[in-house]
């Protein structure tokens, strides 16, 4: 007689789905969202593991570092549920494999959540709701509140289910085939999104001025002496519209020169420098504090 396979029911997965909305309810700087992650998986752990020791071991492996966008965590939860289900039924899945899938997915997916939800869906709903609210329509805030939560909750449920169904396929190929494809694809997408966001999020503006450049005659407007008639004023405005300078000298700034070469280049250099520091095991908190100090001193000195 074969032992009956333990399987998570739809009700069990719904309990996990509901708890996932509180993923960031308990957040810390050491392991980020790990407490919320462990809390989310408790209904599944109770269903899959019968002994106190097995449940404690499952909770312990899910108290490791975890951090991603709170909404795109849903497909990772689904994959993790499938892995835990297979492990509970005797599949040769160790803690390293489960943690490896989580780490491989959470990093790349983190860069997808912000542009999709914070920079697209939420502003669109907010603008629609605000336009109605400004007209005195009570439907405005209701559209934002109800619409946002319907989209959010639906996304969490369906992507969790997608991850759960795909997870059973992943467990059949722990040698790395599917896992590598998922990780590689998500990494490419995540790095592409993050590279675009560097120019948007990382801003460095130098205040240093460079020596002015004397313009050649004809490159600037020569204002006549005395009163300016209507025709002369019209001619001056036409010259300005054509791109002539108002002064015989062109004011140059360090920031302007950098932007003319490669816009956003200094922000990119700062990003690479921070990545290098992280690779050298410098604490993120130390980097953040250092950036604050350097920024304040540069502002006081008139450099930025």
C-alpha atoms as a printed R data frame, in Angstrom:
    type eleno elety resid chain resno       x       y       z
1   ATOM     1    CA   UNK     A     1   0.000   0.000   0.000
2   ATOM     2    CA   UNK     A     2   1.524   3.310  -1.091
3   ATOM     3    CA   UNK     A     3   1.431   6.320   1.181
4   ATOM     4    CA   UNK     A     4  -1.001   9.010   0.065
5   ATOM     5    CA   UNK     A     5   0.687  12.047  -1.427
6   ATOM     6    CA   UNK     A     6   0.368  15.267   0.545
7   ATOM     7    CA   UNK     A     7  -0.926  18.056  -1.667
8   ATOM     8    CA   UNK     A     8  -1.772  21.660  -0.995
9   ATOM     9    CA   UNK     A     9  -5.430  22.363  -1.686
10  ATOM    10    CA   UNK     A    10  -6.768  25.525  -3.262
11  ATOM    11    CA   UNK     A    11  -7.892  26.617   0.196
12  ATOM    12    CA   UNK     A    12  -4.339  26.170   1.544
13  ATOM    13    CA   UNK     A    13  -2.911  28.228  -1.299
14  ATOM    14    CA   UNK     A    14  -5.537  30.926  -0.742
15  ATOM    15    CA   UNK     A    15  -4.469  31.210   2.895
16  ATOM    16    CA   UNK     A    16  -0.893  31.717   1.723
17  ATOM    17    CA   UNK     A    17  -2.109  34.264  -0.852
18  ATOM    18    CA   UNK     A    18  -3.953  36.271   1.796
19  ATOM    19    CA   UNK     A    19  -0.956  36.280   4.128
20  ATOM    20    CA   UNK     A    20   1.330  37.405   1.287
21  ATOM    21    CA   UNK     A    21  -0.391  40.821   1.393
22  ATOM    22    CA   UNK     A    22   1.375  41.330   4.742
23  ATOM    23    CA   UNK     A    23   4.822  40.434   3.397
24  ATOM    24    CA   UNK     A    24   6.270  43.753   4.583
25  ATOM    25    CA   UNK     A    25   4.374  43.812   7.881
26  ATOM    26    CA   UNK     A    26   7.590  43.014   9.749
27  ATOM    27    CA   UNK     A    27  10.714  44.348   8.067
28  ATOM    28    CA   UNK     A    28  14.312  44.524   9.287
29  ATOM    29    CA   UNK     A    29  17.630  45.748   7.908
30  ATOM    30    CA   UNK     A    30  19.435  42.448   8.423
31  ATOM    31    CA   UNK     A    31  17.213  39.996   6.516
32  ATOM    32    CA   UNK     A    32  14.677  42.417   5.039
33  ATOM    33    CA   UNK     A    33  11.337  40.621   4.379
34  ATOM    34    CA   UNK     A    34  12.258  37.240   5.881
35  ATOM    35    CA   UNK     A    35   9.756  37.413   8.755
36  ATOM    36    CA   UNK     A    36   6.881  38.309   6.452
37  ATOM    37    CA   UNK     A    37   7.991  35.556   4.072
38  ATOM    38    CA   UNK     A    38   8.017  32.919   6.823
39  ATOM    39    CA   UNK     A    39   4.629  34.155   8.096
40  ATOM    40    CA   UNK     A    40   3.205  33.809   4.575
41  ATOM    41    CA   UNK     A    41   4.251  30.148   4.280
42  ATOM    42    CA   UNK     A    42   2.992  28.990   7.700
43  ATOM    43    CA   UNK     A    43  -0.351  27.545   6.422
44  ATOM    44    CA   UNK     A    44   1.504  25.456   3.821
45  ATOM    45    CA   UNK     A    45   4.156  24.325   6.304
46  ATOM    46    CA   UNK     A    46   1.470  23.177   8.763
47  ATOM    47    CA   UNK     A    47  -0.258  21.183   6.008
48  ATOM    48    CA   UNK     A    48   2.879  19.590   4.567
49  ATOM    49    CA   UNK     A    49   4.799  18.706   7.719
50  ATOM    50    CA   UNK     A    50   3.274  16.820  10.623
51  ATOM    51    CA   UNK     A    51   6.019  16.831  13.257
52  ATOM    52    CA   UNK     A    52   7.156  19.807  15.288
53  ATOM    53    CA   UNK     A    53  10.759  19.220  14.225
54  ATOM    54    CA   UNK     A    54   9.964  19.231  10.504
55  ATOM    55    CA   UNK     A    55   7.879  22.399  10.827
56  ATOM    56    CA   UNK     A    56  10.623  24.115  12.799
57  ATOM    57    CA   UNK     A    57  13.203  23.133  10.171
58  ATOM    58    CA   UNK     A    58  10.980  24.486   7.385
59  ATOM    59    CA   UNK     A    59  10.463  27.785   9.193
60  ATOM    60    CA   UNK     A    60  14.185  28.057   9.880
61  ATOM    61    CA   UNK     A    61  15.144  27.711   6.209
62  ATOM    62    CA   UNK     A    62  12.608  30.386   5.303
63  ATOM    63    CA   UNK     A    63  13.966  32.835   7.856
64  ATOM    64    CA   UNK     A    64  16.992  33.406   5.638
65  ATOM    65    CA   UNK     A    65  17.452  36.704   3.786
66  ATOM    66    CA   UNK     A    66  14.646  37.588   1.393
67  ATOM    67    CA   UNK     A    67  13.896  40.861  -0.343
68  ATOM    68    CA   UNK     A    68  12.061  41.756  -3.524
69  ATOM    69    CA   UNK     A    69   9.149  43.884  -4.685
70  ATOM    70    CA   UNK     A    70   6.186  42.830  -2.476
71  ATOM    71    CA   UNK     A    71   3.942  42.041  -5.455
72  ATOM    72    CA   UNK     A    72   6.353  40.112  -7.656
73  ATOM    73    CA   UNK     A    73   7.109  37.922  -4.637
74  ATOM    74    CA   UNK     A    74   3.921  36.016  -5.540
75  ATOM    75    CA   UNK     A    75   5.399  33.812  -8.317
76  ATOM    76    CA   UNK     A    76   8.388  33.057  -6.064
77  ATOM    77    CA   UNK     A    77   5.945  31.994  -3.328
78  ATOM    78    CA   UNK     A    78   4.206  29.712  -5.819
79  ATOM    79    CA   UNK     A    79   7.443  28.034  -6.898
80  ATOM    80    CA   UNK     A    80   8.478  27.649  -3.247
81  ATOM    81    CA   UNK     A    81   5.146  26.002  -2.398
82  ATOM    82    CA   UNK     A    82   5.693  23.455  -5.183
83  ATOM    83    CA   UNK     A    83   9.236  22.737  -3.977
84  ATOM    84    CA   UNK     A    84   8.112  22.329  -0.374
85  ATOM    85    CA   UNK     A    85   5.294  20.035  -1.490
86  ATOM    86    CA   UNK     A    86   7.706  17.822  -3.404
87  ATOM    87    CA   UNK     A    87  10.142  17.809  -0.483
88  ATOM    88    CA   UNK     A    88   7.397  16.806   1.946
89  ATOM    89    CA   UNK     A    89   6.539  13.889  -0.344
90  ATOM    90    CA   UNK     A    90  10.092  12.581  -0.276
91  ATOM    91    CA   UNK     A    91  11.710  14.235  -3.289
92  ATOM    92    CA   UNK     A    92  15.506  14.742  -2.914
93  ATOM    93    CA   UNK     A    93  15.288  18.514  -2.510
94  ATOM    94    CA   UNK     A    94  17.606  20.088   0.037
95  ATOM    95    CA   UNK     A    95  17.456  23.498   1.706
96  ATOM    96    CA   UNK     A    96  20.111  24.882  -0.652
97  ATOM    97    CA   UNK     A    97  17.989  24.142  -3.721
98  ATOM    98    CA   UNK     A    98  14.949  25.920  -2.272
99  ATOM    99    CA   UNK     A    99  16.994  28.907  -1.170
100 ATOM   100    CA   UNK     A   100  18.783  28.985  -4.519
101 ATOM   101    CA   UNK     A   101  15.501  29.260  -6.438
102 ATOM   102    CA   UNK     A   102  14.348  32.084  -4.158
103 ATOM   103    CA   UNK     A   103  17.593  34.032  -4.560
104 ATOM   104    CA   UNK     A   104  17.727  33.385  -8.289
105 ATOM   105    CA   UNK     A   105  14.246  34.830  -8.801
106 ATOM   106    CA   UNK     A   106  13.947  37.586  -6.192
107 ATOM   107    CA   UNK     A   107  16.813  39.740  -7.494
108 ATOM   108    CA   UNK     A   108  15.836  39.990 -11.168
109 ATOM   109    CA   UNK     A   109  12.101  40.293 -10.458
110 ATOM   110    CA   UNK     A   110  12.663  43.129  -7.978
111 ATOM   111    CA   UNK     A   111  13.474  45.501 -10.844
112 ATOM   112    CA   UNK     A   112  10.203  44.671 -12.622
113 ATOM   113    CA   UNK     A   113   7.760  45.569  -9.854
114 ATOM   114    CA   UNK     A   114   8.582  49.274  -9.486
115 ATOM   115    CA   UNK     A   115   8.166  50.344 -13.134
116 ATOM   116    CA   UNK     A   116   5.031  48.230 -13.563
117 ATOM   117    CA   UNK     A   117   3.182  49.093 -10.360
118 ATOM   118    CA   UNK     A   118   4.650  52.308  -8.893
119 ATOM   119    CA   UNK     A   119   5.433  54.051 -12.201
120 ATOM   120    CA   UNK     A   120   2.602  52.797 -14.448
121 ATOM   121    CA   UNK     A   121  -0.509  51.254 -12.864
122 ATOM   122    CA   UNK     A   122  -0.694  53.401  -9.740
123 ATOM   123    CA   UNK     A   123  -0.083  56.790 -11.463
124 ATOM   124    CA   UNK     A   124  -2.698  55.972 -14.122
125 ATOM   125    CA   UNK     A   125  -5.328  55.040 -11.530
126 ATOM   126    CA   UNK     A   126  -4.308  58.001  -9.355
127 ATOM   127    CA   UNK     A   127  -4.616  60.461 -12.240
128 ATOM   128    CA   UNK     A   128  -8.024  59.074 -13.207
129 ATOM   129    CA   UNK     A   129  -9.282  59.169  -9.622
130 ATOM   130    CA   UNK     A   130  -7.851  62.646  -8.983
131 ATOM   131    CA   UNK     A   131  -9.442  64.113 -12.122
132 ATOM   132    CA   UNK     A   132 -12.864  62.874 -11.008
133 ATOM   133    CA   UNK     A   133 -12.298  63.941  -7.391
134 ATOM   134    CA   UNK     A   134 -11.329  67.483  -8.458
135 ATOM   135    CA   UNK     A   135 -14.674  67.708 -10.207
136 ATOM   136    CA   UNK     A   136 -16.377  66.824  -6.916
137 ATOM   137    CA   UNK     A   137 -17.185  63.231  -7.905
138 ATOM   138    CA   UNK     A   138 -16.997  60.732  -5.015
139 ATOM   139    CA   UNK     A   139 -16.350  57.976  -7.576
140 ATOM   140    CA   UNK     A   140 -12.789  59.312  -8.031
141 ATOM   141    CA   UNK     A   141 -11.212  58.018  -4.801
142 ATOM   142    CA   UNK     A   142 -13.350  54.868  -4.987
143 ATOM   143    CA   UNK     A   143 -11.988  54.070  -8.451
144 ATOM   144    CA   UNK     A   144  -8.431  54.438  -7.179
145 ATOM   145    CA   UNK     A   145  -8.958  52.406  -3.990
146 ATOM   146    CA   UNK     A   146 -11.079  49.609  -5.456
147 ATOM   147    CA   UNK     A   147  -9.257  49.447  -8.793
148 ATOM   148    CA   UNK     A   148  -5.808  49.366  -7.226
149 ATOM   149    CA   UNK     A   149  -6.685  46.612  -4.748
150 ATOM   150    CA   UNK     A   150  -8.487  44.504  -7.359
151 ATOM   151    CA   UNK     A   151  -5.443  44.647  -9.662
152 ATOM   152    CA   UNK     A   152  -3.031  44.022  -6.781
153 ATOM   153    CA   UNK     A   153  -4.895  41.070  -5.291
154 ATOM   154    CA   UNK     A   154  -5.616  39.484  -8.667
155 ATOM   155    CA   UNK     A   155  -1.963  39.782  -9.676
156 ATOM   156    CA   UNK     A   156  -0.829  38.187  -6.400
157 ATOM   157    CA   UNK     A   157  -3.203  35.235  -6.762
158 ATOM   158    CA   UNK     A   158  -2.727  34.407 -10.451
159 ATOM   159    CA   UNK     A   159   1.054  34.803 -10.444
160 ATOM   160    CA   UNK     A   160   1.274  32.678  -7.291
161 ATOM   161    CA   UNK     A   161  -0.742  29.977  -9.045
162 ATOM   162    CA   UNK     A   162   1.455  30.340 -12.129
163 ATOM   163    CA   UNK     A   163   4.551  29.838  -9.989
164 ATOM   164    CA   UNK     A   164   2.992  26.889  -8.190
165 ATOM   165    CA   UNK     A   165   2.175  25.086 -11.445
166 ATOM   166    CA   UNK     A   166   5.569  25.886 -12.953
167 ATOM   167    CA   UNK     A   167   7.293  24.790  -9.760
168 ATOM   168    CA   UNK     A   168   6.371  21.148 -10.281
169 ATOM   169    CA   UNK     A   169   8.234  21.279 -13.589
170 ATOM   170    CA   UNK     A   170  11.246  22.870 -11.935
171 ATOM   171    CA   UNK     A   171  11.464  20.041  -9.398
172 ATOM   172    CA   UNK     A   172  11.793  17.551 -12.261
173 ATOM   173    CA   UNK     A   173  14.966  19.249 -13.483
174 ATOM   174    CA   UNK     A   174  16.992  20.177 -10.427
175 ATOM   175    CA   UNK     A   175  20.144  19.592 -12.453
176 ATOM   176    CA   UNK     A   176  19.775  23.189 -13.561
177 ATOM   177    CA   UNK     A   177  18.112  23.248 -16.981
178 ATOM   178    CA   UNK     A   178  14.859  25.021 -16.206
179 ATOM   179    CA   UNK     A   179  16.240  26.840 -13.178
180 ATOM   180    CA   UNK     A   180  19.084  28.270 -15.253
181 ATOM   181    CA   UNK     A   181  16.693  29.376 -18.001
182 ATOM   182    CA   UNK     A   182  14.361  31.095 -15.533
183 ATOM   183    CA   UNK     A   183  17.229  32.730 -13.674
184 ATOM   184    CA   UNK     A   184  19.009  33.811 -16.860
185 ATOM   185    CA   UNK     A   185  15.864  35.230 -18.464
186 ATOM   186    CA   UNK     A   186  14.784  37.030 -15.301
187 ATOM   187    CA   UNK     A   187  18.320  38.355 -14.791
188 ATOM   188    CA   UNK     A   188  18.468  39.794 -18.315
189 ATOM   189    CA   UNK     A   189  15.082  41.464 -17.892
190 ATOM   190    CA   UNK     A   190  15.911  42.720 -14.407
191 ATOM   191    CA   UNK     A   191  19.286  44.158 -15.436
192 ATOM   192    CA   UNK     A   192  17.702  45.866 -18.453
193 ATOM   193    CA   UNK     A   193  15.053  47.511 -16.250
194 ATOM   194    CA   UNK     A   194  17.619  48.518 -13.603
195 ATOM   195    CA   UNK     A   195  19.932  50.006 -16.231
196 ATOM   196    CA   UNK     A   196  17.086  52.183 -17.497
197 ATOM   197    CA   UNK     A   197  16.178  53.233 -13.962
198 ATOM   198    CA   UNK     A   198  19.735  54.336 -13.106
199 ATOM   199    CA   UNK     A   199  19.272  57.486 -15.209
200 ATOM   200    CA   UNK     A   200  15.922  58.129 -13.502
201 ATOM   201    CA   UNK     A   201  16.877  57.419  -9.882
202 ATOM   202    CA   UNK     A   202  20.565  58.347  -9.617
203 ATOM   203    CA   UNK     A   203  20.990  62.098  -9.995
204 ATOM   204    CA   UNK     A   204  24.291  63.974  -9.660
205 ATOM   205    CA   UNK     A   205  24.351  67.653 -10.607
206 ATOM   206    CA   UNK     A   206  27.648  69.563 -10.447
207 ATOM   207    CA   UNK     A   207  27.411  73.297  -9.703
208 ATOM   208    CA   UNK     A   208  30.948  74.140 -10.823
209 ATOM   209    CA   UNK     A   209  31.210  76.729 -13.583
210 ATOM   210    CA   UNK     A   210  33.861  76.622 -16.308
211 ATOM   211    CA   UNK     A   211  35.457  79.607 -18.111
212 ATOM   212    CA   UNK     A   212  33.043  81.277 -20.522
213 ATOM   213    CA   UNK     A   213  33.580  80.928 -24.254
214 ATOM   214    CA   UNK     A   214  33.676  84.100 -26.375
215 ATOM   215    CA   UNK     A   215  31.288  83.772 -29.285
216 ATOM   216    CA   UNK     A   216  32.126  84.872 -32.796
217 ATOM   217    CA   UNK     A   217  30.277  87.759 -34.353
218 ATOM   218    CA   UNK     A   218  26.951  86.617 -35.733
219 ATOM   219    CA   UNK     A   219  26.476  83.969 -33.064
220 ATOM   220    CA   UNK     A   220  24.938  86.410 -30.607
221 ATOM   221    CA   UNK     A   221  22.423  89.241 -30.751
222 ATOM   222    CA   UNK     A   222  23.893  92.728 -31.093
223 ATOM   223    CA   UNK     A   223  21.470  94.971 -29.243
224 ATOM   224    CA   UNK     A   224  21.150  98.484 -30.696
225 ATOM   225    CA   UNK     A   225  21.781 101.562 -28.586
226 ATOM   226    CA   UNK     A   226  18.934 103.853 -27.642
227 ATOM   227    CA   UNK     A   227  15.258 103.153 -28.002
228 ATOM   228    CA   UNK     A   228  14.095  99.953 -29.667
229 ATOM   229    CA   UNK     A   229  11.214 100.303 -32.093
230 ATOM   230    CA   UNK     A   230   8.608  97.667 -32.781
231 ATOM   231    CA   UNK     A   231  10.366  96.445 -35.926
232 ATOM   232    CA   UNK     A   232  13.739  96.203 -34.162
233 ATOM   233    CA   UNK     A   233  12.170  94.341 -31.236
234 ATOM   234    CA   UNK     A   234  10.545  91.947 -33.666
235 ATOM   235    CA   UNK     A   235  13.898  91.375 -35.379
236 ATOM   236    CA   UNK     A   236  15.609  90.718 -32.010
237 ATOM   237    CA   UNK     A   237  12.941  88.198 -31.014
238 ATOM   238    CA   UNK     A   238  13.353  86.503 -34.389
239 ATOM   239    CA   UNK     A   239  17.115  86.224 -33.864
240 ATOM   240    CA   UNK     A   240  16.596  84.745 -30.393
241 ATOM   241    CA   UNK     A   241  14.121  82.264 -31.828
242 ATOM   242    CA   UNK     A   242  16.727  81.272 -34.418
243 ATOM   243    CA   UNK     A   243  19.094  80.291 -31.617
244 ATOM   244    CA   UNK     A   244  21.351  83.318 -31.266
245 ATOM   245    CA   UNK     A   245  22.763  83.965 -27.823
246 ATOM   246    CA   UNK     A   246  21.690  86.971 -25.747
247 ATOM   247    CA   UNK     A   247  25.285  87.623 -24.645
248 ATOM   248    CA   UNK     A   248  28.607  87.646 -26.536
249 ATOM   249    CA   UNK     A   249  29.909  84.935 -24.213
250 ATOM   250    CA   UNK     A   250  28.638  81.407 -23.713
251 ATOM   251    CA   UNK     A   251  28.392  80.341 -20.081
252 ATOM   252    CA   UNK     A   252  29.830  76.867 -19.558
253 ATOM   253    CA   UNK     A   253  29.168  74.526 -16.644
254 ATOM   254    CA   UNK     A   254  30.794  71.237 -15.760
255 ATOM   255    CA   UNK     A   255  27.388  69.537 -15.690
256 ATOM   256    CA   UNK     A   256  26.513  70.898 -19.112
257 ATOM   257    CA   UNK     A   257  29.738  69.566 -20.604
258 ATOM   258    CA   UNK     A   258  29.185  66.127 -19.068
259 ATOM   259    CA   UNK     A   259  25.575  65.995 -20.281
260 ATOM   260    CA   UNK     A   260  26.666  66.953 -23.792
261 ATOM   261    CA   UNK     A   261  29.047  63.977 -23.850
262 ATOM   262    CA   UNK     A   262  26.983  61.224 -22.154
263 ATOM   263    CA   UNK     A   263  23.782  62.185 -20.286
264 ATOM   264    CA   UNK     A   264  23.581  60.459 -16.911
265 ATOM   265    CA   UNK     A   265  27.202  59.298 -17.066
266 ATOM   266    CA   UNK     A   266  28.072  60.460 -13.533
267 ATOM   267    CA   UNK     A   267  25.068  58.611 -12.115
268 ATOM   268    CA   UNK     A   268  26.173  55.465 -13.914
269 ATOM   269    CA   UNK     A   269  29.708  55.827 -12.526
270 ATOM   270    CA   UNK     A   270  28.327  56.229  -9.006
271 ATOM   271    CA   UNK     A   271  26.197  53.097  -9.468
272 ATOM   272    CA   UNK     A   272  29.207  51.082 -10.636
273 ATOM   273    CA   UNK     A   273  31.249  52.421  -7.716
274 ATOM   274    CA   UNK     A   274  28.588  51.342  -5.206
275 ATOM   275    CA   UNK     A   275  28.413  47.915  -6.871
276 ATOM   276    CA   UNK     A   276  32.194  47.624  -6.545
277 ATOM   277    CA   UNK     A   277  32.001  48.530  -2.848
278 ATOM   278    CA   UNK     A   278  29.305  45.916  -2.278
279 ATOM   279    CA   UNK     A   279  31.474  43.346  -4.035
280 ATOM   280    CA   UNK     A   280  34.263  44.285  -1.611
281 ATOM   281    CA   UNK     A   281  31.866  43.414   1.268
282 ATOM   282    CA   UNK     A   282  31.311  47.023   2.328
283 ATOM   283    CA   UNK     A   283  28.111  47.303   4.348
284 ATOM   284    CA   UNK     A   284  25.149  48.910   2.497
285 ATOM   285    CA   UNK     A   285  24.473  51.037   5.587
286 ATOM   286    CA   UNK     A   286  28.050  52.350   5.455
287 ATOM   287    CA   UNK     A   287  27.623  53.244   1.765
288 ATOM   288    CA   UNK     A   288  24.317  55.055   2.435
289 ATOM   289    CA   UNK     A   289  25.779  57.090   5.316
290 ATOM   290    CA   UNK     A   290  28.879  57.914   3.252
291 ATOM   291    CA   UNK     A   291  26.722  59.139   0.359
292 ATOM   292    CA   UNK     A   292  24.781  61.384   2.741
293 ATOM   293    CA   UNK     A   293  27.981  62.872   4.172
294 ATOM   294    CA   UNK     A   294  29.641  63.402   0.777
295 ATOM   295    CA   UNK     A   295  26.460  64.930  -0.635
296 ATOM   296    CA   UNK     A   296  26.092  67.393   2.255
297 ATOM   297    CA   UNK     A   297  29.766  68.429   2.165
298 ATOM   298    CA   UNK     A   298  29.672  68.838  -1.632
299 ATOM   299    CA   UNK     A   299  26.582  71.018  -1.320
300 ATOM   300    CA   UNK     A   300  28.150  73.198   1.360
301 ATOM   301    CA   UNK     A   301  31.342  73.548  -0.701
302 ATOM   302    CA   UNK     A   302  29.325  74.534  -3.769
303 ATOM   303    CA   UNK     A   303  30.511  71.564  -5.813
304 ATOM   304    CA   UNK     A   304  27.039  70.059  -6.289
